[in-house]
Amino acid sequence: MASAIKCGAEMAAERAAAASPRPRVRALARHLFLTYLLLTLVATGAIALLSLWTVGTLETHLQRIDMGMAVERVRSEYLAGEDVGRVDRFFHGAPGSAAFPDWLRHLSPDFHKIERDGRVWHVMGSDQDGVRYMLLRDYTDYERGLRRSHWLTVAAVAASLLLAFLLGAVAARRVLRPLARLAMQMSLRGGLPPRTRLAQDYPRDEIGQLAAAFDDTYNQLEQALEREQLFTADVSHELRTPLMVVSSSSEVLLDDANLDANQTAQLHRIQAAARDMHQHLDAYLMLARGRADASGFPQTTVFAAAQEQVAHWQPRAQRLGVTLDWKDIAVADRSDIDLKITSHRGPAGGPGQATSDTAGALPARISAASLGAATQTYPAPLLRIVLSNLIRNALQHATGARHVSVLVGPDSMEVRDDGAGIPADRQETAFAPFVQGRKGGPENLGLGLSLIQRICNHQRWQVTLESAPDQGSRFRVDLSGPEDKG
C-alpha cells in the first residue's frame, strides 16, 4: 500500500515537473561554473607565469656565468699570444674606443642580450687593467626555440582552461542536478499526498539532509494546518448547534402570551445576542478559511453601524468619563444639517442595536451630500467588528482622553481620540498580533487591531494610523478599496 502511494506520488511529481517550465537561469550553477573556471585560470596562469619567470631568471644567470667564463678564457688565450680566431666576435681596447663597433660602445661591462639585423646576440663585457674585453655569441636559434616554448606554455594554459570549462560544466550539472530536482519537488510538494517524504529519494549527503529538513518542516506545517482545519470545523459545528438552540428556544418563549414587557425585552436581547454571536462566528471562520467571501452576510450602511456601535459602547464611555459621539466626516469641521439618525433597529434593548431612546440621545451630524450615498452597504458583521475594536481600543488605551469621535462617510470611517497618542516606535507594530498597548491585562490580548487588519486585507479595505505625542490618535478605514482610487 505504501509503495503504491509512493509510486503515485512520484508519477504525479514527474507529470507536474514535465508540465512546468524549467527555469532558464540557473544562477547557482553559473556561479559554481564561473568560480571553478576563475580558480583554474588563476592557478594555471600563476603556475605558468612563475615557471616562465623561474626558467628565464635561471637561464639568464647560467648564461651570464657561461659567458663570463668564456670571455675570461678567450682573454687568457689572447694575452698568451694564441690565435683566438674570433675577429668579429671578440673585441678589446679602451672602453668606448673605436676598437668596438658603434652598437657595442655604449654597453657596460656586463651580460647583455641584443637583437640586431634579425639575429639575437649574447654579449659579455669585462674590464681588466683599463682594457675592456667583449665576447659575442649568436643565440638566434636558441632564443627562437625559447619563444616557441613560451607559446607552447600559453597554449597549454588555454588548453587547461578549455578542459576546465568542459569539466566545470559537467561537474556543475552533476552536483546541482539533485539540488534542482529537489527544488522542483519542493515547488510541487503541495500536490503530493500528506506526509510524503522527499528525503528517501536522496543519499545521506548534504542534499539528503536538506530534503529531510524540508520534510520535517513541511510535515509539521501540514499537521498544524490539519489541526487548524479540524478546529474550525469543530467550532463551526459545536457552537452553531447551541446558538440555534438558544434562538429557537427564545422564539418558542416569545409565543407565550403571559410574558410581561420586561420578559419580552429580555428574550429579544437574547435573540439579538445569539444572532450577533452567529454572525461573528461566521466572520471568524471566514478569516480562518481564507478563501471564503462575505457575500452571505447581512448588509448595512456605515452610518447605521456607527450609530449602533456608539450606542453599544456609550455606557462604558460614561463610566470612564469620556465623551463618545459620532458624526458625518463631511461635517466634522463645518455645519450643514443637524439630524437625528434612526437606523434600522431590531427589538428594543437588543445588544448592539440602538433603541429609540438611545438614538434620540445620540444626535449625529450628517451632510446633505451624504444622504444620497448613505444607501451603500457593506457586510454588517465585519463593520461591527472593525468599529467595535477601534472604539474599544480608543477607550482602553487612550490615556488621558476626554473625547472619542467616530467620523463616518459613505465609504470610510474614522475613530479619533485626544489621548496621549501612540509612540512612533510602536506605530509600525500596532497591527501585529499579540502586541499590547500601555494597559496590559486579561482583557488586552493584543489581537483587536490585528483582527481589524486581517478583515481589511480580506475585504481589500485599507486601514491607516496617524498619531502624535499628546495629540491623540486617528484610525481610518477606507472601504472603497485600492481599485477605486484615482
N, C-alpha and C positions, 0 to 999 in steps of 0.2 A: 504493500500500500504506500509506504513511504517512498519507495523507489519510483512508483508511478507518479506521485506528486512531484518528486524532484525532476523527473523527465518532462512532465508537463510544464513545470516552471522554466526549465531550460529551453524548451521549444518556444514558449511564449516570449522569453527574453530574446531568443535568436530571431524570431519573426519581428519583434519590435525593433531590434537592432538593425535588421535588414531594411525595415521601412523608414527608420530615422536617418536623416542625412548625416554623414560622417563629417566631423569638423575638418575644415580645410587648413586651419592654422594649428600647428602643434608647437606651442611656444616652448614647452619643456624639452621636447625632442630637439628643436632647433638650438636651444640654449646648450644642451649637453653636446650636441654635434659641434657647435662653434667653439665651445670650451675645449673639447678634445682636439679639434683642428688647431686652435691657437696654441695649446700646450705643445703639440707636435712641432709647429712652426718655431716656437721659441726654443724648444730643446734642440731640434735639429739645426736651426740656424746658429745657436750658441756653440754647439759642438763643432760645426763646420768652420765658423769664424775662429774659434780657439785653435782648431787644428791648423788652419792656414797660417795664423799668426805664429804658432809654435814652430811649424815647419819652416816658415820664412825666416824667422829670427835665428833658428838653429843653423839653417843653410848659410845665412849671411855671416854668422860667427865662424863657421867652419871655413867658408871661402876666404874670410879675412886672414885666418890662421894659415891656410894653404898658400895664399898669395904672399903673405909676409915671409913665409919660409922660402918661397920660390924667388922673391926679389933678393933675399939675403944670399941665396945660393948663386944666383947669376952675378950679383955684385962681387962675391968672393972669386968667382971664376974670372971676372973681368980684371980685378985687381991683381990676380995671379998671372995675368998676361995670356990667358987662354982665350980662344975664339968662342965667344958666346953664341954667334950665329943668329942673332935676333936684331937685324938692322932696323926694322920698322916696328919692333915690339919692345925694345929696351933702349931707354934714353937716360943720359946722365949729364950733369952740368950744374951751373949755378941756378938756384931757384928763380923761375920766371925768365930765364935767358932764352936766346934764340936756339939753344940746343934742343928745345922741346917744341913740338907743333903748337900752333896757336890754340887749339882746343884743349891742350893739356897744361898750358902755362898757369892758369888761374887755380888749378886744383891744389889742395893741401896735401901734405904727406900722410895719406890715409887710404882706406879702401873705398873705391867708387864704382858705381855701375853707370855706364854711359851708353846711350843709343845714338849711333852716327851712321848715316848712309845705309839705313836698313839693317845694320849689324848691332849686336849688343856686346859691349866690351867691359871686362873687369879690369880695373886699373888699381895698382898698388904703388904708393909712393913712400920713400924712406929717405931721410936726411942723415948723412954721415959726414962729419968733419967739414961742414959747409957745402957739401956736394949733395945734390938731390938725385936719387935714382928712381926711375919709374919703369914698371914692367906691365905690359898689356897682354890680355888673353881674350880670344874670341869665344864667347859663350852664347852665341846666337842659337845654335841648335838646342843647347841645354835650356835656355830661357823659353824657347818655343815649346819644348816638352813640358816645362813647368807650367806655362799658361794653359796647355791642354789639360794638365792635371787639375788646375783650378776650375776650368769649365766642367770637368768631369765631377768635381765636388759639387758645383752648383746644380748639375743635372741630377746628382744623387739626392740632393736636398729636395728638388722638385719632384723626383720620383717618390721620395718618402712622404711628401705632402699629398700626392695623389693617392698613395696607398693608405695614408691616414684618413683621407676623405672617404675612400671606399669602406675601410674598416670602421670608421666612425659612424657612417650611415647604417651599416649593418648592425653594429653594436647598439646604437641608439634605438633602432627598431626592435631588436631582441629584448633590450632591457625595458623599454616602455610599452611593448605590446601587452603584457599582462596588466600594466597600470591603466592603459587606455581601455582595455576590456573591462576592468573593474569600474572605471569611471562610467562607462556605458551602462553596466549593470546597475550602478547606483542611481543613475538618472531614470532607469526603468523599474526601479525597485517597487514603486507604488502599484504596478500592475501585476506583481507576483503574489502568491498566496501568503497569508500571515505567517510569521515566524520562519520564513525562508532564510537560510544561511548561505551567504556567498563565499565564506572563507573555506568551505570544504572543497571548492574547485581550485584552490591555490596551494602551493607548497608552503611550508612553515618558514618563510623568509619574511623580509620587511613588508612585502606586499600582502602576504598572508596575514601578518599582524594587523596591517591597516584594514583589511577586509573583516577580520574578526572584531576589531574595534567598531567598525561601522555597523556590523551585525548587532552587536550588543546595544549600541546607542539607538539604532533604528527599531529594534525589537522592544526596547524599553518605551520608546515613544508610541509604538503600536499598542502596547499594553495599556499605557496611560490613556491613549485616545479611546481604546475599547472600554476602559473603566468609566471614562467621562461620558461616552455614548450610553452605556448601561445606566449610569447615574441619571442622565437627563431623561431617559425612558422611564426609569423608576419614579423619578419626581413627577413626570407628566402623568403617570398612571396613579400613583399613590395619593397625590394631592388633588387631582381633579375629582376623584371619587368623593372624598369628604366635602369638597366645595359644592358638588352637585347635591349631596345630601342636605347641606345647610340651606341651599337655595330652595330645593323642593319642600323641605320642612317649613321654611318661612312662608312659602306660598300656601301651604295647607293651613297653617296657623292663621294667616290673614283672612281665610274664608270663615273664620269663627265670628259670628255676629255679636258675640258677647264681649268683644275686646273694646276697651276704652281708648281714648285718643292717645294717651301716653304709650300704651302697649303697642298700638298700631305703628306709632312713630319709631319705637324701638325695633320692631320687626322690619320696617322699611330700611332702617340703618343697617341691620344685619344683612338684608338682601343686597344693599349697595356695597357693603364691605366685602361680601362674598364675590360680587361681580368685579369689584376692583382687584381683589386678590387673583381672580381667574385671569383678568386681562394682564396684570403684572406678571403672572406666571407664564402666560403666552409670550410676553415680551422677552423675558429672561431666557426662555427656551429658544426663541428666535435668534437671540445673540449667541447662545451656546452652539446652535447648529450651524450658524454662519450663512448658509445658503438660502434660508427661508426669507420670504419677504413679508411686508406688513400690510398687504392688501386686504387681509381678512379682519383687520382691526376696525372698530368703530371710529368714525372720523369726528373731528371737532375743529373749531377755529382757535387761533392763538388767543383771541380776546376772551373767549369763553374759558379756555384753560387757565389763563392768567387770573381771572376773577375767581374761579373755582379754587385754585391753589392758594391765593392770597386769603380767601375766606377760611381755608383749612388751617393755615399757619398763623392766623390772626391771634388766637388765644395765647399761643406760646410767645409771640412777639409782645403782647401786652404784659405777660408775666416778666419778660426781660426788660421792660421799659423802652422798647424800640417801636418806632412808628413804621408800620408796614402798609404800603399802598401800591396801587398800580395805575398806569395811565398810558394813553397812546403816545408812542415815541415821537409822533409828528407834532404833538403839542406839549412836549416835555419842557420846552423853554418859551412857549407862547400860548396864548389863549384863543381858542376857536369856538368850540361849542361845549357847554357843560351838560353832560348827560349822566343818567344813572342807568347802567347797563344791567339788564336782566337776562342772563343767559339761559339756555335750555337746562333745566334742573330736574333732578329726579324727585323722589318722595322727600317730604320735609325731613330735615335732620340727617339725611344720608351723608356719610363721611366723604369729604372731597367734593360735595355738591353745595352750592351757595343757595341758602334758603331765601325767601323773600325778605325776611328781616335782615339777614346778612347782606344781601345785595343792596338793600336800602341804606345800610350803614357803610357801604363802600362806594362812595361817589367816584367815578372814573372820568377822565378827560379823554375824549376821542375826537379826532378831526373829521371834518365832513368828507375829506378826500378818502379817508379810510373806511367810511361806511360802505362804499361800493365794493371795496375789496375784502370786506370782512367775511365774505362767504367762502373764501379759500380755506380748505380744510386739510388736516393732517391727521396721522394716527393718534387717537386720543391717549392711549396708554403711554406712548413714547413722549408726547408733550408733557403729560403729568409727571413722568419720572424725571425728565430733564428739569422742569421748573421746580418740582419739589426738592430735588437735590441742590439746586442752585440757591433756593431760599433757605433751606436748612443750613447749607454751608455758610451763607451770609450771617444767619442768626447765631450760629455756633462759633464761628471763627473771627467774626468782625469785632475785634477787641475795641471797646470804646465807641462802638457805633450807636447812633441815636436814630438813624433813619435808613430804612431799606426800601428801595423803589424797584418795582417791576415795570419796565417800559416795553410795550409790545407794539408791533406793527403787523400788517397782513402776512409778511414772510420773515419776521425776525422777532427776537425777544431778548431783553437785557435785564440783568439783575445788578443793581448798583448799591453800594453801601458807603458810609462816610467813616469807616473804621480806620484802624492803623495801617491797613494795606498789607500786601504780601512782599517780603524781601525779594530783591532782584535775583538772588542766588537760588531761591526756591520756586520762582515762577516757571522755570524750564521743566521742573519735575512735578508741577502741581497736578497734572492729569495722569501721572503714573500711578499704578495700583499700589495700595498699602503705604502711600505717602501721607502721613498725618500732619495736621496743622499744629498751631501752638497748643491747642487744648486737646490733648490726647485723652483717651478714656474708653470705657466699654462701648459707648455709642459711636465712637470715632474709629472706624477701621481703616480709613483712608481709601475707600472704594467709591465714594459718591462721584467725585469728578472723573475718575476712571470710567465709571459706568456711563457718564454723560459723553465722554469721548468715544466710547465704543458705539453708543447709539448714533452719534453724529456720523461716525465713519460708515456705519451700516446704511444710514439713510442719505449719505452724501450731503449732510449738513456740515457747516463749519462753525466751530466754537473757538473763540479767541478770548484772551485775558489781557486786561490792562490794569496796572496797579502801580502806585507810587507811595512812598512813606508818608503817613499822616494825611493822605488824600483819598483813602478808600480804594476799593476795587470795582472793576466793571467786567462782568462776564457777558459776552454777546454770542448769541446763536443765530446764524444766518441760515434760514430754511430754504432759500432759493437754490442753493447748491452751486457748485463751480460752473456747471454747464450754462446756467442762466446769467452769468456775469458778463458784462460787456467786454 
